[in-house]
Amino acid sequence: KKAITKPRNLNNLIQIVAHRSNEQRQEILRAYFNKFQKQLTDDLRCELGGNFRDAVIALFFTPVDYDCYQLYMAMKGLGTNEDTLIEILATRSSQRISQIKQRYPEMFKNKNLEEDIKSDTSGFFRVILLKLLQGYRNNNPYPDEQDCNNCAIALYNASKLKKEQLQETYVNMLTQKSRQELALIAKIYYQWYSKTLFEAIESLFSGDSKKVLKAIVYALLSPSEYFAYRINKAVKGFGTNDTILIRVLVSRDEIDIERIKRYYKQLYKKDLYKEVEDDVSGDYRNLLLELIGH
């Protein structure tokens, strides 16, 4: 309370929110309401501004609620942010997807996530997202080599089939196989056909369908590398995509920030901390840098 009321001490606020787990931040929300009979997030919205406010409030969402909020905002109003839909639905576990589907109508006046996606997307892209939303991916950590051999063959032969059969083969395989199974399928595919699954998808698909299929493979086989790529996409070129930057740093805060930093250095020959330090400013920068850590 003292940190956000005048005279503000926003550095104290940054230290509090950046160095607590999400569970601890939920406890802070409850304690704040019990003491002041006010929602902390409402006071934060009143007292803070800009990207700093958005990043602080994002940290007070539960992970599931934050995914729901981001999905809702991606489809709200005119136009759809397909990249947000891809990033979230292609990278979350089946359990998380189930939690998102259950929570979404509770947060947004009985809206149905599946119906929102149906109305906001189209074609094969919509088919892929709805398959991901069904949450059929298995969690088998011990892939059967013969089955993975057959899957690699099926994916290769699919390129010779009609468009609908090609699409069905890829979407079923990529939305149902476990991470370990897909890793073995990808390895076998490359050994036999001298081509990666990324290259196969690149040559067979286009537009948002290609982007989401590649994201599924990328995120399953190397999630930390995928999110390093997402951060780079947010900061390269003119202007910063703060929505992506905040979402990735907040959602991966307790999962794999250190691995993301290593991949970022390896892929882009730049230090992530320094990249963000140079790209944004003020209290917003200070908060993000505390999340990244040296």
VENVENNOR-V825239 format. One record per backbone hydrogen bond with DSSP energy under -1.0 kcal/mol. CO is the residue of the C=O (numbers start at 1). NH is the residue of the N-H. E is the energy in kcal/mol with one decimal. If there is no record, write none. Layout:
# VENVENNOR-V825239
((CO;NH;E) (CO;NH;E))
This chain:
# VENVENNOR-V825239
((1;5;-1.0) (3;9;-1.6) (9;13;-1.4) (10;14;-2.6) (11;15;-2.4) (12;16;-2.1) (13;17;-2.6) (14;18;-2.5) (21;25;-2.1) (22;26;-2.0) (23;27;-1.5) (24;28;-1.9) (25;29;-2.1) (26;30;-1.9) (27;31;-2.6) (28;32;-2.7) (29;33;-2.0) (30;34;-2.3) (31;35;-1.9) (32;36;-2.8) (33;37;-2.3) (39;43;-1.8) (40;44;-2.5) (41;45;-2.0) (42;46;-1.5) (43;47;-2.4) (44;48;-2.4) (49;53;-1.6) (50;54;-2.0) (51;55;-2.5) (52;56;-2.4) (53;57;-2.7) (54;58;-2.1) (55;59;-1.4) (57;60;-1.2) (58;61;-1.1) (62;66;-2.6) (63;67;-2.0) (64;68;-2.4) (65;69;-2.7) (66;70;-2.5) (67;71;-2.5) (68;72;-2.5) (69;73;-2.6) (70;74;-1.8) (74;81;-2.6) (80;82;-1.3) (81;85;-1.5) (82;86;-2.6) (83;87;-2.8) (84;88;-2.3) (85;89;-2.3) (86;90;-2.2) (88;92;-1.3) (93;97;-2.6) (94;98;-2.1) (95;99;-1.9) (96;100;-2.6) (97;101;-2.5) (98;102;-1.7) (99;103;-2.2) (100;104;-2.6) (103;107;-1.7) (104;108;-1.9) (105;110;-2.7) (108;111;-1.6) (112;116;-2.5) (113;117;-2.4) (114;118;-2.3) (115;119;-2.2) (116;120;-1.4) (117;121;-1.6) (122;126;-1.4) (123;127;-1.6) (124;128;-2.3) (125;129;-2.1) (126;130;-2.5) (127;131;-2.0) (128;132;-2.4) (129;133;-2.2) (130;134;-1.2) (132;135;-1.1) (144;148;-2.4) (145;149;-2.3) (146;150;-2.4) (147;151;-2.1) (148;152;-2.4) (149;153;-2.2) (150;154;-2.5) (151;155;-2.5) (152;156;-2.0) (153;157;-3.1) (154;158;-1.6) (156;159;-1.2) (157;160;-1.9) (158;161;-1.6) (162;166;-2.7) (163;167;-2.6) (164;168;-2.2) (165;169;-2.3) (166;170;-2.1) (167;171;-2.7) (168;172;-2.2) (169;173;-2.0) (170;174;-2.8) (171;175;-1.4) (173;177;-1.8) (176;138;-2.6) (178;182;-2.8) (179;183;-2.1) (180;184;-1.8) (181;185;-2.6) (182;186;-2.8) (183;187;-2.0) (184;188;-2.7) (185;189;-2.7) (186;190;-2.1) (187;191;-2.2) (188;192;-2.4) (189;193;-2.5) (190;194;-1.9) (196;200;-2.1) (197;201;-2.8) (198;202;-2.6) (199;203;-1.7) (200;204;-1.4) (201;205;-2.3) (206;210;-1.4) (207;211;-1.8) (208;212;-2.5) (209;213;-2.2) (210;214;-2.4) (211;215;-2.1) (212;216;-2.1) (213;217;-1.9) (214;218;-2.9) (215;219;-3.0) (216;220;-2.0) (217;221;-2.6) (218;222;-2.5) (222;226;-2.3) (223;227;-2.3) (224;228;-1.7) (225;229;-2.1) (226;230;-1.9) (227;231;-2.1) (228;232;-2.2) (229;233;-2.4) (230;234;-1.5) (231;235;-1.5) (232;236;-2.1) (234;241;-2.8) (240;242;-1.4) (241;245;-2.2) (242;246;-3.0) (243;247;-2.3) (244;248;-2.7) (245;249;-2.1) (246;250;-2.7) (247;251;-2.7) (248;252;-2.0) (252;255;-1.7) (252;256;-1.4) (256;260;-2.6) (257;261;-2.4) (258;262;-1.8) (259;263;-2.6) (260;264;-2.7) (261;265;-2.0) (262;266;-2.2) (263;267;-3.2) (264;268;-2.6) (265;269;-1.4) (271;275;-2.6) (272;276;-2.5) (273;277;-2.4) (274;278;-2.1) (276;280;-2.0) (281;285;-1.4) (282;286;-2.0) (283;287;-2.3) (284;288;-2.2) (285;289;-2.6) (286;290;-1.6) (287;291;-1.9) (288;292;-2.2) (289;293;-2.9))
